[in-house]
Amino acid sequence: MAASQADRARGRRRGRKDREVSAPATAHYRRLVNPYPPLRVLDDSQVVDIHQAALQVLADHGIRVLLPEARSRLRSAGATVDEDEQLVRFDPDLVAASLSAAPAEFDITPRNPTRRVTVGGRNVVMIPAGGPPHATDLDRGRQTGTLEDFENFVRLAQHFDVIHTNDPVVEPQDVPLAVRHLATTTAMLTLSDKAPFIYARGREKVADCFEMTRIVHGLTEDEFATRAHCFTIINTNSPRQLDVPMCLGIIQFAEANQVSVITPFTLAGAMAPVTLSGALTLQHAEALAGITLAQVVRPGAPVVYGAFTSNVDMRSGAPAFGTPEAVKAALASGQLARLIGLPWRSSAVSTSVVADAQAGYETMMNMMGAVLAGANIIIHAAGWIESGLSASFEKYILDVEMVQMFAEVFRSVETSEAEIGVDAIGAVEPGGHFFGTDHTLERYDSAFYEPIVFTRQNFGQWTEAGSQTAAQRANPIWKRIVADFEPPPLDGSIRAELDDFVKRRTAEGGAMPPS
């Protein structure tokens, strides 16, 4: 009897190979909570030392702020401004007051409230790659990004529950810059019901995207500002500079009570000191400056402490990602974020130019550092290669596999009497097996994570199936998801209003970013 049960179980397992490998989305991936205490790379005194050094940098040396409005707002709040040098020096008390005003936790609510994400605490929000100018796949190779590529990446983000928001995975360069924001925001708001990303590329562009988001939500301007519905990334021009678009972005997003993820681009050895402690000090100072500006504009505006410290290859000057230094920087960044009481973002990035073993290892190194450090937002979690110059469709699928495996690692272990199964253990003779037991047969179909692209075939089976690499197996998966995709429902009158707005703004010429 046991043998026949085992045969049935093995037959069911074989049958699963014929199922759609793109797999139905799993709802329990929608809200991830990291149950593990974060690792530390610094002791408490070292964390305080870096924080105090960053405050000293802000007070003694300052940040160059290129937008006059931003300098004026900071001056009114008590900062010291040198207009000739466009330099702002921050009093430590001003920074402390701003940190006290910023929320430790908040929600981002898209048009589908079941897709709401919570930022802060031990919550983890996974966001795909953002910003590459090129798209690549095994069929076409590396090409300039198009709107079709952008839309297909939105479809992938919508398909997988473990990807929690949208991001501009690739730059659609076949759309004129003046109206590109209209096309990309339309794609995110209609092909997905997850929170959209909005570039901080000037006042008019942001205003257009806010209005499009309000239309889809059916909100007035005042109603829109009662909670966060979208987010942006603010990158400082390391070292020690905030440019005009980024300052405008901080101001506009704070005024509208939307989320700014304020992230210095501190690559040790190039835009930051070559030492890890020096690079972290600069990262911390620049992030504090942007956070302070946001809180000066609107106390309580949702902000995220951004951490992107890695290093460069000192032989070439090229960015290096997935390095041991990046992992330690993530661990330390988590400690700094917890010291100031804010949610924080990290990344999962790679230098490799193709979806190969190097890309997998580098991404895993960065992802592991972010997860072990307790990151609340992990950006570039799917699709990033070539130091951000390309987004890969195959790597997107491979990365989703990895992220889903992390989601499974986050799940609690049940220790009920039924789960432990003392009787089941006793029912199997020493030296026997558990394949055919009732305990196994009741649970076998959901006991373990079922990969979407990784294979567990032996060599003979793998050879018979075509000897495909992981990237080759990922290729038909993303194409099938795109081909079978159905957008989430959107009321026809709302879609018409959105289309009318886009047509009008396009006829008006759209908007160019500030020079």
N, C-alpha and C positions, 0 to 999 in steps of 0.2 A: 504493500500500500504506500509506504514511504517513498519507494522508488518511483511509482507512477505519479505521485504528487510532485516529486522533484522534476520529473520529465515535463509535467504540465507547466511548472514554474519556468523551466528553461525555455519551453516553447513560447510562453508569453513574452519572455524577455527578447527572444529572437524576433517576435512579431513587432516589437516596438521599433526595430530598426527601420521599418517601412513607414513609420509615422512621419509627419511633417517635422523636419528638424528645426524649423523656425519656431515651432512650439507656441501654444497659446500663452499669452502673457499671464504672469502670476501676480495676483493682487497683493499678496503679502510682501512683495518687493517695493510697493509704492511708498512706504514709510519705513525707512531703515533707522534703527537705533543701535549704536555701537555699545555693546555691554561691557567692554573691556576697559580697565583703567589705563589712561595714556602713559606711554613710556616717557622717561625723562633722560635728557642728555646733559643737562646742567643742574647744579644744585641750586637751592633757593637764593643764596647770596649772589651767584653768577647771574641769575635772571634779573635780580634787582640791579646789579652792576650795569647790565646792558640797557635796562630801562632808564637808569639815571644818566648813562652816557648819551642816550638818544635825546633826553631832555636837555642836556648840555649842548648838544649839536644844534638843537632848535633855538635855544636861548642865545648862544654865542655866535653861531654861524648862520642860522636861518635857512629858509627855503626861498628860492627865486620863484615868484608867482607872477605869471605874465599877464593875467587878466586884471585890469584896473578895478573892476567891480569887486573882485575877490579881495584885492588888497584893501579896498575901502571898507568892506565888511569886517575884515580881520582887524583893521585899525580901530574901528568903532568898538570892537569887542575887547580891546586892550593890548593887541599885538603892536610891536614896534615896526614901522614900515620905513624903508629907505627907498623913496620913489626913484631916485637916480639909478640905483642898482636893481630896482624892482625886487628888493629883498625883504622878506618878512621874518622877524624874530619873534618867537613864541614864548611868553612867560609860562613857567611850569604850572602856575595856578590856573591859567586859561586852559591849558591842556587837561589838567585834572578835572576841571569843571565840565569840559566837553565829554570826557570819558564817563563821568557820572551821569550825564544826560542821555547817552546812547543806550538803546535797549540791549539787554543780554540775550534776548530771544524774541523772535517774531515770525509771522507766517507770510508766505507769498501765495496769494489766492488767484488762480487763473479762472477762466470762464467756466470750467468744470470744477466745482468746489471739491469733488472727491480727489482731484489731483493737487490739492493744496499741499505745500511743503512747509515744514517748520525748520527754521534756521536757528541753531543754538543748542545748548544743553549737550546731549549725546546724540542728537539727530544727525544723520548723514544724508546730504543731497548730492546725487551723482549727476554731473552735467557733461555733455560731450565736448569734443574739441571745438575751439572757436578761433576764427580768423585766418586760416591758411588761404593763400591766394590760388593754390592748385588743388585739384582733385585727382586721385589716381585709383585705378582698378586694373585687374589682370587683363581685361579685354582691350582697353584703350591706352593703358600706360598713364603717364603723368601729363595732365593737360591743364590749361587755364580754367579756373572755376567758372561754372555757368549757373544760371538760375535753375536749370533742370537739376544740376547736381545739388544745389542748395535745397530744392524742394524734396529731392530723394532722401537727403539726410534728415530733413524734418519728418518724413514718413518713417524712417528707421527709429527716430527718437520717439515718435508716437507709438510705435509698435511695441517697444520694450518697456515694461513697467519699471524696470530697474534704472532707466534713464528718466530723471525726474523733471527736467525743464528742457527748453530749447536753448540752442546756442547757434551763432552763425558759423556752422561747421566749415563752410567754405565761402570765399568771397565771390559773388556772381558778377564777374567782370564783363559779361555781355550785356549788362544793364547799365545805362548811363548813371554816373555817380549822383547826379542831381535827383534822380527818382529811384535809386537803388533801395533806399530805406523803405519806400512805399511797397516795392515788390517783395522784399524779404519779410517785412512785417505782415503783409497780406498772407504770405505762405505760412508763417507761424501761427497766425490767428485763425486760419481756415483749415489747414491740413492737420492741425493739432489742437488739443484742448488743454495743453500744458502751458506753464508760464512762459512768456516770450522774453527774449533778450533784446535790449534796445541799445544801439551804439550811441555813445556820447560824442556826436560829431557836429555839434552846433545847435544853437537855440531852435532854429526852424525845424530841423530834422527831428529833434527830440519832441517838439510840440506836435508835429504831425503824428509821430508814433504813439504819443500819449492819447491823442484824439482817436486814433484808430482802435486803441485798446479800450477806451471808454465806450466807443460805439459797440464793440462786441460784447462788453459787459452790460450795456444799457445804463450807464452811469453819468451823472452830471460831474462837472469838474470838482465840486465840493465832495460829492460822494466818493469819487475816485480817490481822493486824498485821505479818506478815512482808514485805508489799509493798503498794503503793498500788493501790486498785481504784476509787476515786472521788475527787471533788474538790469544793471549795467556793470561793466568793469571800468574802473578808473586806473589807468597806468601812469605812475609818475615817470618823468623823464630823468631817471637816475643818471648822475647823482644830483639830488637836491633841486629839483625843478618841477613845477606844475605848469603845463602849457595852457593855452587859451581854451581849446575844446574840453580838456579834462576839468578845468575850473568851472566852465559853464555846465558841464555834466554834473558835477558835485552840487552846484547851486540849484539847477533845475530838478534834479531827482530829490534833493532834500526839500525843496519848496512843495513838491507834489507828494511827499511822503513815500517815495519809491526807493528801491534798494540800490545803494552804491557799494560795490565790492572794491575797496581801495587797495590797490596792489602795486607796490614798487617793483621795478624790473631790475633787481639787484643781482647781477652776475659777478661773482667774486673774481677779481683779477682784471675786470674790464670796467663796468659801471659801478663797482663797489670795491672796497679794500680786498686784498687777496686773502686775508685771514677770515675765517668763518665768523669769529666774534665781531670783527669790524664790519663785515657785510651785514650781519644781523642788526648791528647798531644802526647802520644807515637805513636798512629796511624799516626798522621800528620807527625811526625819526620821520621818514617820509610818510609812512602810514598814519602816524599820529597827526601830522600836519593836515592831511586830507580829511581825516575824521574830525578834527577840530573845525575846519571850514564848514563841513556839513552840519555840525551841531550849532555853530554860530548862526547859520542860515535858519535852521529849524531844530531847536532842542528836541531830542527824541526821535529824529529821523533815523530810519533803519540803515545801519552801515555794517560792513563786514571787514574785519582786519584781514588784509590780503598778504599772503606769503608766497613768494616765487623765487626765493634765493637758491641759486645753483652756482655753477662755476663755468669758466671757459677752459678750453684746451690751450694751455700756455704756449704751445708750439705754433698754433695757427690763429688763436683768438676766437675760434668758433665756439658757439654755446655748446655746453656738455650737459646732458640730462640723464637721469637715472644713475647718478654717481653716488658714492658713499657720502660725499659732502652734502649733496642735496637731501639725503635721508636724515643726516644729523641736523641740517638746517630746518627740516620739517619738524623734527622732534622739539627743537628749541623754539620754533615759532609757536607751536602749541602752548608751550610754557609761557611765552610772552603774552599770548592772547588771553590765557587764563589769568595772568597777573592783572591785566587791565579789564577783565570781565566782559570781553566781547566775543561773539562768534567769529570763526576764522575760516579762510579758504586755503586749500593747498591744490596740488596738481598731480596728474599722472601723465608724464610726457616722455618723449624719446628722441634721440638724435638720429637713429637709423633711418635710412632713406627708403627702405622697403619694409614690408610686413614680414620680418624674419625673426630668427631667434634673438638677435640683439634687440630688436624693437620690443619683443615680449619681455625680455629680462629687464630692460630699462624702465618700461612702463610699470612692471610689477615692483621694481625697486622703489619708484616714486609713489606708487599706490600704497605699498606696504608702509612706507614712511608716513604718508598722510593718515592712513588708518590707525597705525600704532600711536601716532601723535594726537589722535582725537579730533581730526579736522571735521568741521561741520559742512563745508562745501568742498567737493573735489571736482575741479574743472579739468577739461581735456581728458576725461575718463574714457572716451571712446573715439578712436579714429585718428589720433594725432601721430604723425611721423615727420621726419626730416626737420626737426627743431621747429615745427610749426609752419613750415613752408608748404606742406601738403597734408591733405586729409585723405585717408585710404578707406575705401568701402570695405575691403576685406578685413583690414585691421579693426574697423568698427565692430564687426561681428566677433572677432577674436577677443576684443576688449570687453564687449558685453558678456561674453562667456566668463571672463575673469571677474567682472563686477558682480555677476549673479552668484559666482562661487563665494565671493566675500559676503554677499547677502545671506547665503546659507550658513557661513561661519558665524554670522551675527545671531542666528536663531538659537533659542535656548535649548538645553538638553532636558528632556522630560525624564523624571525618575519615579513615576508612579509604579505601583506594584505590577500593573499590566505591562508597562513598558520594560521594566527590568526583567520580568519573565523568569522568576525562579523556577516555577513548575516546568517551563519550556526547557530550561537548562537541565533540570533533572530528568526530563523525558528522553533526552538524547544520550545514548550509551557512550561511554568514554571511547574516543577515537572515531566517533560517528560524524554526522554533519547535520546542519540545520536547514538544508534546502527544502525539505518536504514537511516541516513542522507547521502546525496551524499558526503558531506565532509568526513565522516567516510569511506564510501564504496570505495572512491577513494584512500584511504591511509591505510586501515586496514591491508593489507598484509605486509606492511613494516614499520608501525608506531612505533612498539615496538621491543625490542630485543627478539629474539626467542631462548630459551635455547636449548643447545644440550644434556644436561643430567639432569638438574634440572627439577622438575615436579611441575605442578600447579594443580594436581588432588585433588579432595576432598577425604575424608577418604574412602568413598565407592569405588570410582574409583581406588584409590591406592591399596585398598585391593583386588579388582577384578584383578588388574594387577600383583598381586603376592607379595604385601607388601614389595617391594624391597627398600633397602637403596640406597643412592646416589652412593656409591661405587659399589653396585651390578648392578645398571643401567649403570655405566661407563664401566663395564667389557665387555659386548658385543660390545660396541662402539669402543674401541681400537682394539679389535680383528677383527672387520669388516674392519676398516681402513687398518690394516696390510694385511688382506686377499685380499682386492680389490686394493691394491697399485700398481701404475704404475710409474716407475722412470721417471724423466724428461729426454728428449732426450739428447744424447751425441754422437757426431760423432764417427763412428766406428773406424776410423784410430786413433783418439785421445785415445779411450778406449784401442786399441791394444798397443799403445805406453806406456800408463800407466801400463797395465798388464805386458808388457815386462820389464819395470823398476822394478816393484815389484818382479817379478820372479828373476831377476838378483840380486837384493839386498837381497832377501831371500836366494838364493844360496850362496851368500857371507857371510851369517851369520847374516845379519841385523846389529843392533847396540845396545849395552847395555848402560844404563845411567851411568854417571860418579859416582865413588864411593865417 
